[in-house]
Amino acid sequence: MRALLLKPLNSSLVSILFFFFAFIPDRTVAAERLMALHSAMSMSQSMPWIAQEAGLFNKHKLDFQLVYISTSVLGTAALLGGDAEVAVSGAGGFVRAFVQGAGEIVFIGGVKNILSHSIVAGPRIKNPEDLKGKRIGVTRIGTNVHYFVIQALRHIGLDPARDVVIRQVGGEFQAIAALANDAIDAAAMLSYGPTAIAQGFHYVLYGPNLRIPYVGGGLITRRSILTKRPQILGRFMRAMAEASVILHTDKEFALKVLGRRLRVADRKIVEALYDSEIKALEQRLEIRPEALQAMLDEVSQTDPRARKVKHQDLVDRRYLDELEKSGFFERIWTGK
């Protein structure tokens, strides 16, 4: 009997068993929990939504938890405090914290390296120059939208500190309400610019045409997480890479997700947002040096320590390089 048990299996049976086990889904690998945050209800931070609804986190064995924190400043505190392990966020608060000594912060990829907000207003303001002396609403001071207003005003020759009054109004819906109630004269918008246009306002400054360098959407973590959980972050980056493909190539799926998450039922408004914003988003999660440098230059005006920081100090490219060199990017974009 023992001799029969030890008898070698024939080659046909070995082949059958190999294919049988090779294609059985691996249910022994437990999903790893990953806490994440995002700081804006915007298309540039929508890839986790895309990944969730396309089942990509399940595919990559991640129990992914996403929390909305309304500014990058608060998001920075949450990431550094251990409340989240990765952030999909504008970079303002993170870059400033790094300059102030929070060396744990590191960018592992990017989604958007320009600002694409716009300034909208009613019929009394026809040209950008008409903004002088006016009240401009922003969601919150210190956010991407605030930075955009500052840079856009400088672009047209206005001093943001002396020539306008910048007011914090809350979210973009609140900004539209403030416009309608004449509490402000103009407002900076991103996701809900098309909504404002549909309600009778118009673009005074159309941000996508300005292409102001800035990390409007970064993939950020802590260096200690890179050390402790490198494989988990690798799975996250692969999920984000695949979500990027869907976002750029499956417009119908993207519109459905954006409409639900942004709570905009009018397809024309969502499509207008998609068509204007998709051109600003990185296909392969690239983080651009000029975008980080622009932010460091801005911070250096109030904090001289920023002049000693190099944009390379903020970035770890291990996942971007691995996705490129392994052919993963090529496979998911070509389907081969």
N, C-alpha and C positions, 0 to 999 in steps of 0.2 A: 504493500500500500504506500509506504514511504517512497519507494522508487517511482511510483506513478506520480506522486505529488511533485517530485523533483524533476520530472521529465521536461525538457525545454519545450516552450510553446512553438508551434510552427509559424512561419513568417506571415501567412495570411491572417492568422488570428491576432498576431502582434499588430498588424496594420489596422485591423478592424478596431481593436482596443484603443490604439493611438488616436484615430479619428473620433472615436466615441467620446473619449475624455477631453480631447483638445477643444471640442466645440460645445461642451456642456458649459453654461454660464458659471463663472466662479462665484459661488455664494459664500465661500469661506472668508472672503476679504470683507471686513466690516467697513461701513462708511465712516470716514473720519470727520469729526465735527470741525467746522471752520467758521469763525465769527467774522463778519465783515460789516462795513458801514459805507454809506454813500451820503453825499452832502447836498445834493440838488436833485429836484425832480426834472431831469433833463435827458435829452437823447444821448448826450455825451457820456452819461452815467447809466445808460440803459442796458449795457451788455449783461450784467447779472440778471436783469429781468428776462432778457432773451434766453439766457442759459437755463434759468429756472423753468420757463415755459416750454423749452425744447427738450427738457430732460437731460441736459448736459452734465449737471452736477451728479445726478444719479449714475450716469455713464462713467464718470470719473471717480466714483466711490467717495463722494463728498456729501456730508450732512451740512449743507450750506445755510447759514442764518444771516440774513441781511437786515440791517437797522438803518433807518433814516435819521441823520443828525444834520441840522439845518445849515451849518456853516463849516468851512474847513478849519476854522479856529477851534470850534467845539469838537470837531472830528479829530483834530490833532491831539487834543487832551484825552479823548477816548482811546485813541490808538496807543498813546504813550502810557496811559493808565492801565492798559491791559484789558479794557472792555471790548476791544476788537483786535483781530490779528492782521487784518488787511483792510485797506481803504480804497474805494474808487471815488476820487474826489478832485476838485480843484486844488491847486498846490499852494495857494497863498499862505495859509496857516502853517503848513508843513515846512515850507522853505524858511519862513521867518523863525520857526522853532529851531530848525537845524542851525541857523546862524547864531541863535542865542545859546547854543550848546547842546541841543538834543541830537547828538550824533547817532542815536539809535535809528533815526528815520532814514529810510532808503527807498528809492524809486526802482521798481523792477520792470516797469513798462509804462506805456502811455496810450491814451485814447485820442487825445486832442491837444494840439500844440499851438493853437491860435485861439483868440477870443472871437466869438461870432454873435455876441449880443447886438442889440440895436437900440436906438433911442426913438421912441414914438411920441407923438403929440397930436393935439387937435389942430383945427384949421388956422388958429391965430399964429402958430409958428410954422412958417413955410420953409425956411432955409436954416442950415446949421448955425449961421451967424445970429439968427433970431433967438438963440438960446441964451445969449448974454443977458444977465440980470434975472433969469428965470429960475424957478424951483424945479429941480430934477429929482425924481424919486428913484431910490434903489432899494433892493430887498433889505440888505443889512450892510452897515459900514464894515469894511475889511474883507468883503467877499469878492468873488470874481467879477460880479456885476459892478461893484464899486470901482474896482481897478479899471474895468473897461471904460467907465465914464471918465475917469481921470485921463486915461491915455487918449480917448477919442476927442475930448475937449482940447487937449494939447495939440492933437493932430490938426485941428481947425484954428489954432492960434488963440484959444481962450485959456485963461488961468483958472483951474478948477477951484482954487482957494479964494479967489477974489471976484471972478466974473459970474459965478452962479451960486445958488444955494442947493446943496445936496442934502436930501432928506431921506431918512430911513422909514420905509412904509410897511415892511413885512414881506409877505409873499407876492408873487406876480399878480394873482387875482386881486389882492389888496391894492396893488399899484394901479390896476385898471379901474377899480372903484374910486381911488383917489383922483385919477384923471377925470372920470365922469363927474365927480363932485366938485371939481375945480380946486381941490386941496393942493395939487401940484400942477405944473404946466407941461411937464414931459416926464417920461419914465423910461428906464432901461429895462429891456426884456430879453429873454432867451426863448424858453419853451412856449410862452404864451404871446409872443409877438404876433403871430397870425391871428390869434383870438382877438387881440386889440384892433388889428386891421379890419377884421370882420365886423367890429362894433363901430367903425367909422373913424378911427384914428389913422395916422399915416406915419411912415418912416421918415424921420428927420435925418438920422444917420444909420445907414445899413451896415452893420458890423462885419458881415462876411467879406465885404469888399475891402475893408481896411486891413485884414489879416495881421492883426496885432499879435506878436509872439508872446505866448504865455501858456503854461501847462493848465489848460482848462479842464482836462481830465487825466489824472495820473493813476497808476496802480502802485500802491504804497504799502510798505510793511515795516517791521522792525528788524534790525540786524540779528537780534536774538532769535527771532522766529526763523530767519534764514538758516541759522545754525541748528535749531532744535527740530524744525519741521520742513526740511528742504523738499522732500518728496510731496508733501501735502501742497505746498506752494506751487510745485511743478504741475500737479493735477489742476489746480486753480487756473494757472496760466494756459494750460491746454484747453480748458473749458472756455476761457475768455477768447482764445484764438478762434475756436470753432463758433462762438457766438458772434464774433466779428464777421465771419464769413456769412452767416445768416443775415445779420444786420445789413450788410452791403449787397447781398445777392437775392434775398427773398423779401422783396418790398412788402408784399401782402401780409406775410407773417409779422414783419416789423410794425406795420401800421396797426394791426390788431393789438399787439402788445402795447405799443405807445398809447393808443386810444384808451385802453383799459387802465393803464398805470397813471396816465396823466388826467384821466377822467374827462376826456374831450370826445364827445360823440360825433361831431361833425367831421366826416372823412376829409373834406376839402381842407380844413384847418390842419388836421394831422399830416396830410400829404404835403401841404405847404411847408410845415416844419421839417418834415423828412427831407424834402428836396433841397432846402437851403442848408441844412445841417450836415447831411451825409458827406458833402464835399470837404468838410472841415475835419472829418474823423480819419484817424490812421487805420489802415487795413491790417497792418502787421504789428500792432501794439508798440510802435516805435515811440521812444521818448527823445525829443529833439534838443540838442545842446543849446541852440539859440533861444529856445523857449525858457529853459531854466536860467540861462544867463540874463535874459531880460528881467526875470523876476529878482535875481540877485542884484542887478543894477538898481532896480526900484527900491529894494530893501536898504541898499547902501546909502540912500539919501537920508535915511533917519537912523541907520545903524551901521557905522563904519566897519564893523566886523565882517560884513558881507563882502567887502573888497578882498578879504583874505581867503574866501571860499571859492573853490573852482567847481564848475558845474559837474565835473567828473566825480567829485566827492559825494555827490548826492545819489549816484546811480550804481546799481549792480546789474550787469547785463547777462548774467549767467543763463537765465531762462530764454531771453531773446536769442542769444547765440545758439543755445541748444535747439530751440525750435527751428532755427534756420539751418544749422549744420546737419541736423538729423533728417532733414527733408520733410518735417511735419507741416511747416507752412505750405510747402509746395504741394503736398498730398491733399490737404484740406481745400486749397484754392483750386486745384485742377481736378480733384476727384479721382486721382490715380493712386 
